[in-house]
Every structure is written in C-alpha cells, then in structure tokens.
Amino acid sequence: MDYRSDRTETVSTLLINFMPAIARQYTYRLLTLYPYATQPMGEMGAMAELYYTFKPNTGLGGKTGMYMAINSTYVNNLKATPDTNGYGYTSNFLAIGREHYYADVNVELTKKLSKKAKITLNYVYIEYNKNVLEGKLDYGVIYSHTGIVDFTYKFNHTKSIRTELQHLYTKQDHGSWAMALVELSMAPHWSVAAFAEYNYGNKEPDDRFLYPNVSSTYVHNSNRFSLSYGKQRAGLLCVGGVCRFVPASNGVSFTVSSSF
C-alpha cells in the first residue's frame, strides 16, 4: 500500500511507509544511480537467487573456500484497466503487461585471501526504465554494466582498511562513471573515509563532474557524529557500515544521529 501524507504526491515525495521492492537493494555507490522502487499502481515481476559455497581445498574454493551469490529480477507493468476516479484499477489474476520496468543480473564472489584479507568481486547488469520509475520524458530504458572490487584488510581486531573500485558503463542517460573509495576503521569509535566519483562519460564535456569527498565518523553508544567536506551527488551513501540517503551538496556537512 502506498501511504503518503499527501495523496496527490508522486515518486518518493511525502512517503510515510516503505514498500519492499521485488529486487535486490544495492548499497554500492554507483549501483544506487538506478535503484528499483515498487510501483504502487501495479507491477508484475519475479526474483530468483542462488547461493553456493565452494569448500576449501577444492578447484574453485582454493585453500580458504569461496562464496558465490547470483541474483536476478525481471519486472513489467500490470495489465490493468484504470478506474474512472483515477485512483485504482482492475486486473485479471497474473496479468503481465508489455511495458518493461526493470531487470538486473548480479553475480557476487567473496573470498578470504588470508586470515586478514578478504575480497569481493561484483558484476551487475541493469535495465532501468527511467521514464516510468522517475517520471521523466525521452529517456526510455537505460542499460548499464557495473564492475566492483571491494578489498578489506584487517591489521588487528580493531583496525582495518577497506578499498572500493567501481566502474559503471552505459551509453544512455549521463554516460559512464568511475568511483574509488578508501576507508580506515578504528573500532569501536572512529572511521575515516575518502572517495571520489567521476562522470567521465557524460556526452556534454561541461557536465563531466568530479565529486571528491572526505569524512570522519565518531560513534559513542547509540550516538553517531559525522563530519564531511567535499562535493557529493544525491543518493544512497554507505560509509562506516551505515547507509543513508544524502542530498546533493557542496561544502561542509555535519550529521548527528541517535537511537533511543
């Protein structure tokens, strides 16, 4: 059910409740360029997942084993007839429409290289109907390919460093993106991170923006204090194990969050 404080609003404005999407919710930065959201006026889709662990001392598992996850989603519109009042519709059971909303294929491999080092490799293919999902015009379906390398090294039980390299390739929308991140964690209180996103594939040379950012986070009990400086685009940002939606900004940002 789509529940808003103003019924006439659309997209993500004035939402009160959250409708889980029949798709994987990605947290890697470039994948959040094209997130899927449940369509309250009807959709028909399916999602399939496969998980497998290659045992240690096997051909693909090596000495430490390897974890594999494969996920795929396909969503179309619902074949329906709108009600005359414009607030609902009627539809036959399992009546799938012809308009394509979203599809993805995600392959993830995670492997411990040693007791201190771990690497995760991701490949994600996404089909994203921007006209429908964002209420835009003249975009159509966007096809993107994203590769991600996520490497973590633990110095000891309290200190670790994590690096991310991401690349998104597409010929549509704003073109291709590249992103790099380095994060140093000092449990249980501190984490420091620096990252940069670059929209190098934009068709307009003047719009090939670079988004550099540095941040520091301090956690005490149920309180989290975060200070960042730089330029960031709007979207989901995950740093220090915490993910949150951030607005587009340029300058200094200070955030306090508490749980009680």
C-alpha positions in Angstrom: 0.0 0.0 0.0 1.2 3.5 -0.9 0.8 5.6 2.1 1.6 9.4 1.9 0.9 12.5 3.9 -0.5 14.0 0.7 -2.2 11.5 -1.6 -1.7 13.6 -4.7 2.1 13.4 -4.5 4.2 11.0 -6.7 7.6 9.3 -6.9 9.3 9.5 -3.5 7.7 12.6 -2.1 6.0 12.6 1.3 6.1 8.8 1.8 5.2 7.5 5.2 5.7 3.8 4.7 8.2 1.7 2.8 7.2 -0.8 0.2 9.9 -3.5 -0.2 10.9 -3.9 -3.9 11.0 -7.3 -5.6 14.6 -6.6 -6.4 17.9 -6.6 -4.6 18.5 -3.3 -2.7 22.1 -2.3 -3.7 24.3 -0.3 -1.4 27.4 0.2 -3.6 27.5 3.9 -4.6 27.3 3.6 -8.4 24.6 1.0 -8.3 22.4 3.5 -6.5 22.2 5.6 -9.6 19.5 3.2 -10.8 17.6 1.7 -7.8 14.3 0.0 -8.3 11.2 1.1 -6.3 7.9 -0.7 -6.1 5.2 0.8 -8.4 2.0 1.2 -6.3 -0.2 1.4 -9.4 0.7 -2.2 -10.3 3.5 -4.3 -11.5 4.3 -8.0 -12.2 7.7 -9.4 -11.5 9.8 -12.2 -10.3 13.2 -12.6 -8.5 15.4 -15.6 -8.2 18.5 -16.1 -6.0 21.2 -18.8 -5.9 23.8 -19.1 -3.2 26.7 -21.6 -3.2 29.8 -22.0 -1.1 32.8 -23.7 -2.7 34.5 -25.7 0.0 38.2 -25.2 1.0 40.8 -27.3 -0.8 38.7 -27.7 -4.0 39.3 -26.5 -7.5 37.3 -23.2 -7.3 37.4 -22.9 -3.5 41.2 -22.9 -3.2 42.7 -23.1 0.3 40.1 -20.9 2.0 36.9 -21.6 0.0 34.8 -19.1 -1.8 31.2 -17.8 -1.5 29.1 -17.1 -4.7 25.7 -15.4 -4.9 23.7 -14.9 -8.1 20.5 -12.8 -8.2 18.2 -11.8 -11.0 15.0 -9.7 -11.2 12.6 -9.0 -14.0 9.6 -6.6 -13.7 7.0 -5.4 -16.2 3.8 -3.4 -15.7 0.5 -5.0 -14.7 -2.1 -5.4 -17.5 -4.9 -3.4 -16.0 -7.9 -1.1 -16.6 -7.8 2.2 -14.6 -10.9 3.1 -12.6 -12.9 6.1 -13.6 -11.9 8.0 -10.5 -8.2 7.7 -11.4 -7.1 6.2 -8.0 -7.2 2.5 -8.8 -7.6 -0.2 -11.4 -9.0 -3.7 -12.2 -6.9 -6.6 -13.4 -7.1 -10.3 -14.1 -5.0 -12.6 -11.9 -1.3 -12.7 -13.0 -2.0 -10.5 -16.0 1.5 -9.3 -17.0 1.8 -6.2 -19.2 4.1 -5.5 -22.1 5.8 -2.4 -20.7 9.2 -3.2 -19.2 10.1 -1.5 -15.9 13.3 -3.1 -14.6 15.6 -6.1 -14.8 19.0 -7.0 -13.3 21.6 -9.8 -13.0 24.0 -9.7 -10.2 27.0 -12.1 -9.7 29.0 -11.8 -6.5 32.1 -13.7 -5.4 33.6 -13.3 -2.0 36.9 -15.0 -1.0 39.2 -14.8 2.0 42.7 -14.4 0.7 44.2 -15.0 4.2 43.1 -14.6 7.8 43.5 -10.8 7.4 42.4 -10.1 3.8 39.1 -10.6 2.0 38.0 -9.6 -1.5 34.6 -9.3 -3.0 34.0 -9.1 -6.8 30.7 -8.0 -8.3 29.3 -7.8 -11.8 25.8 -6.2 -12.2 23.7 -5.7 -15.3 20.7 -3.4 -15.0 17.8 -2.4 -17.3 16.1 0.7 -15.9 13.0 2.4 -17.4 13.8 6.0 -16.2 10.6 7.4 -17.8 8.4 5.3 -15.6 10.5 4.9 -12.4 11.4 8.6 -12.2 8.6 10.2 -14.1 10.9 11.6 -16.8 10.5 12.1 -20.5 12.6 11.0 -23.5 15.0 8.7 -21.6 13.5 5.2 -22.2 15.2 2.1 -20.9 18.8 2.6 -19.6 21.2 -0.4 -20.0 24.2 -0.4 -17.6 27.1 -2.7 -16.8 28.9 -2.3 -13.4 32.0 -3.9 -12.1 33.1 -3.6 -8.5 36.2 -4.7 -6.5 35.9 -4.5 -2.7 39.0 -5.3 -0.7 39.4 -5.4 3.1 42.5 -5.9 5.2 42.4 -6.3 9.0 45.6 -5.1 10.8 44.2 -6.4 14.1 40.8 -6.9 15.8 40.1 -3.2 16.0 41.8 -1.6 12.9 41.1 -2.4 9.3 41.3 -0.7 5.9 38.8 -1.1 3.0 39.1 0.0 -0.6 36.5 0.0 -3.4 36.9 0.4 -7.1 33.7 0.8 -9.1 33.0 1.4 -12.8 29.6 1.8 -14.4 29.3 1.7 -18.2 26.3 2.9 -20.2 25.6 4.8 -23.4 22.4 6.3 -22.1 21.5 8.9 -19.5 24.6 10.7 -18.2 27.1 8.1 -19.6 29.7 6.2 -17.7 31.0 6.7 -14.2 34.1 5.7 -12.2 34.5 5.7 -8.4 37.2 5.0 -5.8 37.0 4.8 -2.0 39.4 4.2 0.9 38.0 3.7 4.4 40.0 3.3 7.6 38.1 1.9 10.6 39.3 2.1 14.2 36.7 0.2 16.3 34.7 0.8 18.3 34.6 4.6 17.8 36.3 6.1 14.7 36.3 5.7 11.0 37.8 8.0 8.3 37.0 7.8 4.6 37.8 9.5 1.3 36.1 8.8 -2.1 35.7 10.4 -5.5 33.1 9.8 -8.2 33.7 11.0 -11.8 31.1 11.2 -14.5 33.7 11.0 -17.2 31.4 9.5 -19.9 28.9 12.4 -20.0 28.1 13.5 -23.6 28.4 17.1 -22.5 32.1 17.9 -21.7 31.0 20.7 -19.3 28.9 18.2 -17.3 31.7 15.7 -16.6 31.7 16.5 -12.9 34.1 15.1 -10.3 32.7 14.5 -6.8 35.5 14.3 -4.2 34.7 13.9 -0.5 36.4 13.2 2.8 34.6 12.3 6.0 35.2 11.3 9.6 32.8 9.5 11.9 32.7 9.0 15.7 30.3 6.5 17.4 29.6 6.6 21.1 27.0 4.2 22.5 23.8 4.9 20.4 25.1 8.3 19.0 26.8 8.8 15.7 28.6 12.0 14.7 29.7 12.5 11.1 31.7 15.4 9.6 32.3 15.6 5.8 33.7 18.0 3.3 33.5 18.0 -0.4 31.1 17.6 -3.3 28.5 14.8 -3.4 25.6 13.9 -5.6 22.2 12.9 -4.2 21.7 9.3 -3.5 22.4 6.4 -1.1 25.8 6.8 0.7 27.3 3.9 2.7 30.3 4.8 4.9 31.3 3.2 8.2 28.8 0.4 7.8 25.9 2.8 7.8 23.8 3.6 4.7 21.7 6.7 4.4 20.2 8.9 1.6 22.0 12.2 1.2 21.0 15.3 -0.7 23.3 16.9 -3.4 25.7 19.2 -1.6 29.0 21.1 -1.9 30.8 22.2 1.2 30.9 21.1 4.9 28.3 18.7 6.3 27.8 17.7 9.9 25.3 15.0 10.9 24.2 13.7 14.3 22.0 10.6 14.6 20.8 8.9 17.8 18.9 5.7 18.6 16.7 5.5 21.6 
